[in-house]
Amino acid sequence: MKIILLIIFASLYIFAQNAGTEYMTVSGDSLVGKVLNGEAIREVYGDVVLKQGNITITCNKAIQFMLKNNAELIGNVIVVQENLTITTESGFYYGNLKKAETKSKVKLDDKKVILTADIGDYYFNEDRAYFQDNVKLYDTATTLTSNALNYYKNQNRAVAIGNVKIIDSENIITADTLEHYRGSRITFASNRVKITNNMNNIVIYGDHLEDYAQRKYTVINKNPIFIQVDTSYTKQLDTLYTAAELDTASIAIDTLIIKALVMESYRDTSNIFEARDSVEIVRGTFLSKNDYTIYFKDEDKIVTKKMGEKSFQPIIWYENSQITGDSIIIYLRESKIRLVEINNNSFVHSHHYIYQNRFDQVSGEKIIVDFIEGKINKTEIFGTVYSIYYLYDEDTPNGLTKSSSQSADICFTDNQVSEVRLFGSPTSDYYPENMVEGNEPTYLLPQYIIFTNKPEKTELLKSIQNDMKENH
């Protein structure tokens, strides 16, 4: 018959109550009282029930340290406080601290989340769990794993440390440290952050991330790098990884890489990504430096523009062309440039693939460049047009033309000018080859300048190369 152990060591109990301590009560099938190293203890066996306030602990065996108000718990340990349940094989309970600890595998269930780990402590006065080693927290919306984790039950908040990964229906976020608010689905991550969206092949790296899942908004404001991978079956290795890192039979990848000081993602009605301050872009032979970039993923459109009157114009390099303007809109189709629209103070120049000191140039208020299969097909210029185009008889130089008009259409064949149409007070002058050869630097429009500070893929990726190798 179960023996109720409520009057044993009564003097110790009365002393503890007078001292303000909330003393534990224990019941079980049998009891053995001892004195160990000068301290009174009792061993309770069989259907052990330990209670302190609204905390109830059951186990197979308990060793109670009377003066310290502690208990060692052995076998099928279950700790319950209202909606909170903790289960483990063995542990220790500190009555004065209201703390339970275990070095055995542990599971916490508070009807909101389930938390498991190899080691765990729970502080009842703080409603806080601290779990370590193979930590996993999951609910109906997310799964979080880490090396260690503080879970604040009443705050619905988890702070994870070491190899952190959180997975929801949209994203996978990894980081060294992460703070997650379950109710509002707000996440803050720091150091070696990586957010992956498998639906659109997008990965963003950085050192500080804030993700607001309910608003479908993410900002990375420390060393962000955006990478979007487009798969194609060309079996041509991209330099994002080295040949040694990729199997030669793997699918080739054409990557869009954007680096900036601040990067934001909006996933509400359309996939929009914004990059601000010192923006660098690489996508194949398309390169850009600018103050501000908006990438409309669903529309396959990239918009770059300067942020203020004193800011530098965005610069775009593509193949053998350089493009500048106050704002530039790039329309893509199947990873290739389909159309470029340059607005305000627009200027385009390109060099001949053989005669690289000969630059075709055009300026105007607005320029629209049409591409077919990656090659310029037609250029339309509007508003105070000035142009210089070199002429060739096949690949033999044949002088140049300088022209001006209110608008113009320029047609190309094999990236060379084949026809020029001028509209509105047109003027055109032809300069024969004997006047041009050797004098090419004198045939330049006022806006002409060569920018050599092109972004390089290897430089953009240098800070995350180790992370990429680890995750490949």
C-alpha positions in Angstrom: 0.0 0.0 0.0 1.3 3.5 -0.9 2.8 5.3 2.1 2.2 9.0 2.2 5.4 10.7 3.3 4.2 14.0 4.6 5.2 13.8 8.3 8.6 12.4 8.0 11.3 14.8 9.1 8.7 17.2 10.4 11.1 19.4 12.1 13.0 20.1 8.9 9.7 20.8 7.1 8.6 23.3 9.8 12.0 25.0 9.7 11.8 25.3 6.0 8.3 26.8 6.1 9.3 29.3 8.8 12.3 30.3 6.6 9.9 31.1 3.8 10.8 28.1 1.6 8.2 26.3 -0.4 9.0 22.8 0.6 8.5 19.7 -1.6 6.2 16.9 -0.6 6.8 13.4 -1.8 4.7 10.2 -1.9 5.6 6.7 -3.0 5.3 3.0 -2.4 8.3 2.7 0.0 10.8 4.9 1.8 14.3 4.6 3.1 15.7 7.3 5.3 19.4 7.9 5.6 22.1 10.4 6.7 24.7 10.9 4.0 27.8 13.0 4.6 25.9 14.6 7.5 22.8 15.4 5.4 19.4 13.8 5.9 18.1 12.2 2.7 15.3 9.8 1.9 14.9 7.4 -1.0 11.4 7.0 -2.3 10.5 4.0 -4.5 7.6 3.1 -6.8 5.0 5.5 -8.3 6.8 8.5 -6.8 4.9 11.8 -6.9 6.7 15.0 -5.9 4.8 18.2 -5.6 5.7 21.8 -5.1 3.0 24.4 -5.6 1.5 23.8 -9.1 4.5 21.6 -10.1 4.0 17.9 -10.1 6.8 15.4 -10.8 6.4 11.6 -11.2 9.2 9.1 -11.6 10.2 5.5 -10.6 12.6 6.6 -7.8 13.5 9.9 -6.1 16.3 10.7 -3.7 15.3 13.7 -1.7 17.9 16.0 0.0 15.9 17.4 2.8 17.9 20.4 4.0 18.7 21.6 0.5 15.2 21.0 -0.7 16.4 19.1 -3.8 15.6 15.8 -5.4 17.3 13.4 -7.8 14.8 11.9 -10.2 15.3 8.4 -11.7 13.3 6.5 -14.3 10.3 7.7 -16.5 10.5 11.3 -15.2 7.5 13.4 -16.0 7.3 17.0 -14.9 3.9 18.8 -15.2 2.9 22.5 -14.6 -0.5 23.4 -16.0 -0.1 23.0 -19.9 3.6 22.3 -19.7 4.9 18.7 -19.7 8.6 17.7 -19.6 9.6 14.0 -20.0 13.0 12.4 -19.6 14.7 9.3 -18.2 16.5 11.0 -15.3 17.1 14.4 -13.8 17.4 16.7 -10.8 15.0 19.1 -9.3 16.1 22.1 -7.2 13.2 23.2 -5.0 14.5 26.5 -3.8 15.3 27.5 -7.4 12.3 25.8 -8.9 14.6 24.4 -11.6 14.6 21.0 -13.2 17.6 19.7 -15.1 18.5 16.6 -17.1 21.5 15.2 -18.9 19.2 12.6 -20.6 17.2 13.1 -23.8 14.4 15.4 -22.9 11.1 16.5 -24.5 9.0 19.6 -23.6 5.4 20.0 -24.8 3.5 23.2 -23.8 0.6 22.7 -26.3 2.1 25.3 -28.5 5.5 23.9 -29.4 7.4 20.6 -28.9 11.0 21.0 -27.9 13.5 18.1 -27.7 17.3 17.9 -27.0 20.0 15.7 -25.4 20.3 18.0 -22.3 17.9 20.4 -20.8 17.1 22.8 -17.9 13.8 24.4 -17.1 13.4 27.4 -14.8 9.8 27.5 -13.5 10.1 31.0 -12.0 11.1 32.4 -15.4 9.0 30.1 -17.6 12.3 29.4 -19.5 13.8 26.3 -20.9 17.5 26.0 -21.8 18.2 23.0 -24.0 21.5 21.9 -25.5 22.8 19.4 -28.1 20.6 18.3 -31.0 18.0 20.8 -30.1 14.7 20.7 -32.1 11.7 23.0 -31.7 8.7 22.6 -33.9 5.1 23.6 -34.2 2.5 23.7 -37.0 4.3 26.5 -38.9 8.0 26.1 -38.3 10.8 23.7 -37.4 13.9 25.1 -35.7 17.2 23.2 -34.9 20.3 24.4 -33.2 23.1 23.4 -30.8 21.6 25.3 -27.9 18.3 27.2 -27.3 16.5 29.3 -24.7 12.8 29.0 -25.0 10.7 31.6 -23.2 7.3 30.0 -22.8 5.1 32.9 -21.9 6.8 35.2 -24.5 6.5 32.6 -27.3 10.2 33.4 -28.0 13.1 31.2 -28.8 16.8 32.3 -28.8 19.0 29.7 -30.6 22.8 29.5 -30.8 25.1 27.5 -33.0 24.2 25.8 -36.4 20.8 27.3 -36.3 18.2 26.4 -39.0 14.6 27.4 -39.1 12.3 26.1 -41.8 8.8 27.3 -42.7 6.5 27.0 -45.7 8.5 29.6 -47.7 12.1 29.8 -46.4 15.0 28.1 -44.8 17.1 30.4 -42.6 20.4 29.3 -41.2 22.7 31.4 -38.9 25.1 31.3 -36.0 22.4 32.9 -33.7 18.7 33.4 -34.2 15.8 34.9 -32.2 12.3 33.8 -33.2 8.9 35.0 -32.0 6.5 32.3 -32.6 3.2 34.3 -32.3 4.2 37.1 -34.6 6.5 34.9 -36.7 9.2 37.5 -36.5 12.8 36.3 -36.8 16.2 38.0 -36.2 19.3 36.2 -37.3 23.0 37.2 -36.9 26.4 36.0 -38.3 26.7 33.7 -41.3 23.1 34.2 -42.2 21.6 32.4 -45.2 18.0 32.5 -46.3 16.9 30.1 -49.0 13.7 30.3 -51.0 13.4 27.0 -52.9 10.4 28.1 -54.9 12.3 30.7 -56.9 15.9 29.4 -56.5 16.9 32.4 -54.4 19.6 32.5 -51.7 20.5 35.6 -49.7 23.6 35.7 -47.5 24.4 38.3 -44.9 25.4 38.9 -41.2 22.1 40.3 -39.9 18.6 39.4 -41.0 15.1 40.4 -40.0 12.3 38.4 -41.3 8.6 39.3 -40.8 6.8 36.2 -42.2 3.3 37.5 -41.7 4.1 40.7 -43.7 6.2 38.6 -46.1 9.0 41.0 -45.7 12.8 40.4 -45.1 15.6 42.9 -44.7 19.4 42.1 -44.5 21.3 45.2 -43.5 24.8 43.8 -43.0 26.9 42.4 -45.9 24.0 41.1 -48.0 24.6 39.1 -51.1 21.7 37.9 -53.3 22.0 34.9 -55.6 19.4 33.6 -57.9 20.2 30.4 -59.8 18.6 29.7 -63.2 19.1 26.1 -64.3 19.7 25.2 -67.9 20.8 22.0 -69.5 23.8 23.5 -71.4 26.3 21.4 -69.3 28.5 24.5 -69.1 30.0 25.1 -65.7 29.3 28.5 -64.1 32.2 30.0 -62.1 30.0 30.3 -59.0 31.6 27.0 -58.2 34.8 25.6 -59.4 35.0 22.5 -61.6 36.3 20.5 -58.7 33.2 21.3 -56.7 30.7 20.4 -59.3 30.3 17.1 -61.0 30.8 17.6 -64.8 27.5 16.0 -65.6 25.6 18.4 -63.3 23.2 21.0 -64.6 24.8 24.3 -65.6 23.8 27.4 -63.7 23.4 31.0 -64.8 23.5 33.1 -61.7 22.2 36.6 -60.9 24.4 38.0 -58.1 23.6 41.3 -56.3 25.7 42.8 -53.5 24.8 45.9 -51.6 24.8 47.5 -48.1 21.1 46.9 -47.5 18.7 44.4 -49.2 15.0 44.0 -48.8 12.5 41.4 -50.0 8.8 41.8 -50.5 6.8 38.6 -51.1 3.2 39.9 -50.7 1.6 40.4 -54.1 4.8 40.0 -56.2 8.4 39.0 -55.6 10.3 42.2 -55.3 13.9 42.6 -54.2 15.4 46.0 -53.4 19.1 46.7 -53.0 20.4 50.0 -51.7 23.8 51.7 -51.5 26.9 50.5 -53.3 25.0 48.0 -55.4 26.9 45.7 -57.6 25.2 43.2 -60.0 26.6 40.4 -62.1 24.6 38.1 -64.4 26.7 36.5 -67.1 28.1 39.4 -69.2 25.6 41.8 -67.7 27.3 43.9 -65.0 26.2 47.0 -63.1 27.1 49.4 -60.4 24.5 51.8 -59.0 22.9 53.3 -55.9 19.5 51.6 -56.0 18.2 48.5 -57.7 14.7 47.0 -57.7 14.4 43.4 -59.1 10.8 42.4 -60.0 11.2 38.7 -60.1 7.7 37.9 -61.5 8.1 40.5 -64.2 11.7 39.6 -65.0 12.6 43.2 -64.8 15.5 45.1 -63.1 15.3 48.8 -62.4 18.4 50.8 -61.4 18.5 54.5 -60.6 20.5 57.1 -58.7 19.1 58.1 -55.3 19.8 61.8 -55.4 20.8 64.7 -57.7 24.4 64.4 -56.5 24.6 60.7 -56.8 26.4 58.9 -59.6 24.4 57.6 -62.5 23.9 53.8 -62.6 26.4 52.1 -65.0 25.7 49.0 -67.0 28.2 46.9 -69.0 26.9 44.4 -71.4 29.1 42.5 -73.9 31.1 45.3 -75.5 28.7 48.1 -74.5 28.6 50.6 -71.6 25.3 52.3 -70.7 24.6 55.2 -68.3 21.5 57.2 -67.4 19.6 58.6 -64.4 17.5 55.4 -64.4 17.9 52.2 -66.4 15.2 49.5 -66.8 16.3 46.1 -68.0 13.7 43.6 -69.3 14.7 40.0 -69.3 13.5 36.9 -71.1 14.8 33.4 -70.3 17.8 34.9 -68.6 18.7 37.1 -71.6 18.3 40.8 -72.0 15.3 41.6 -74.1 15.1 45.4 -73.8 16.9 48.2 -72.1 15.3 51.6 -71.4 17.6 54.4 -70.4 16.0 57.6 -69.1 17.4 61.1 -68.6 21.0 62.0 -69.6 21.2 58.7 -71.5 24.4 57.6 -73.1 25.5 54.4 -74.7 28.9 53.5 -76.2 30.3 50.3 -77.6 33.6 49.3 -79.1 34.2 47.2 -82.2 35.3 43.6 -81.5 38.4 44.1 -83.6 39.1 47.8 -83.4 38.6 48.4 -79.7 39.7 52.0 -79.8 36.7 52.8 -82.1 33.6 53.6 -80.0 30.1 53.9 -81.4 28.3 56.5 -79.3 24.8 57.9 -78.9 23.3 60.3 -76.4 19.7 61.6 -75.8 17.1 62.1 -73.2 15.8 58.6 -73.6 17.2 55.5 -75.3 15.6 52.2 -75.9 17.8 49.3 -76.9 16.2 46.2 -78.3 18.0 42.8 -78.2 17.5 39.6 -80.1 19.3 36.5 -78.8 21.7 38.7 -76.7 22.6 41.0 -79.7 21.6 44.5 -80.3 18.8 44.6 -82.9 17.7 48.2 -82.8 18.2 51.4 -80.9 15.6 54.2 -80.6 16.8 57.6 -79.3 14.5 60.5 -78.2 15.3 64.1 -77.4 18.4 66.0 -78.6 20.1 63.1 -80.2 23.8 63.1 -80.9 25.6 60.0 -82.4 28.9 58.9 -83.7 29.0 55.6 -85.6 32.0 53.9 -87.3 31.5 52.4 -90.8 32.9 49.2 -92.1 33.1 47.4 -95.4 32.8 43.9 -93.8 35.6 44.2 -91.2 37.5 46.9 -93.1 37.2 50.4 -91.5 35.5 52.9 -93.8 35.3 56.2 -91.8 32.5 57.4 -89.5 29.3 59.5 -89.4 28.5 62.2 -86.9 24.8 63.2 -86.7 22.2 65.1 -84.6 18.4 65.1 -84.6 15.4 65.2 -82.4 15.0 61.4 -82.6 16.6 58.5 -84.3 16.4 54.8 -85.1 19.5 52.8 -85.5 19.4 49.3 -86.8 22.1 46.7 -86.4 23.3 43.5 -88.1 25.7 41.3 -86.3 26.3 44.1 -83.7 27.3 46.5 -86.4 25.3 49.5 -87.6 23.4 48.7 -90.8 21.0 51.7 -91.0 20.5 55.1 -89.4 17.2 57.0 -89.6 17.1 60.6 -88.3 14.0 62.6 -87.5 13.5 66.2 -86.7 16.0 68.8 -88.0 18.6 66.1 -88.9 22.2 66.8 -89.7 24.8 64.2 -90.7 28.5 64.5 -91.6 30.7 61.8 -93.0 34.4 61.6 -92.2 36.4 59.4 -94.5 38.9 56.8 -93.2 41.9 58.9 -93.9 40.6 61.5 -91.5 39.7 59.0 -88.8 42.6 56.5 -88.7 44.9 57.5 -85.8 42.5 60.3 -84.7 39.9 58.2 -83.0 40.3 60.0 -79.5 39.0 63.2 -81.2 35.7 61.7 -82.2 34.1 61.5 -78.8 30.8 63.0 -77.5 31.0 65.1 -74.3 29.4 62.4 -72.1 32.0 59.9 -73.2 33.9 58.2 -70.3 35.1 54.7 -69.8 34.3 53.2 -66.4 36.8 50.4 -65.5 35.5 49.6 -62.0 33.4 46.6 -63.2 32.1 44.3 -60.5 33.7 40.8 -60.6 31.8 37.6 -59.6 34.8 36.1 -57.7 35.2 39.3 -55.7 31.5 39.5 -54.9 31.4 35.9 -53.7 34.7 35.9 -51.9 33.2 36.6 -48.5 30.8 33.6 -48.7 32.9 31.1 -50.6 33.4 28.9 -47.5 29.7 28.9 -46.7 28.9 28.0 -50.3 31.3 25.1 -50.2 29.8 23.8 -46.9 26.3 24.0 -48.3 27.0 22.5 -51.7 
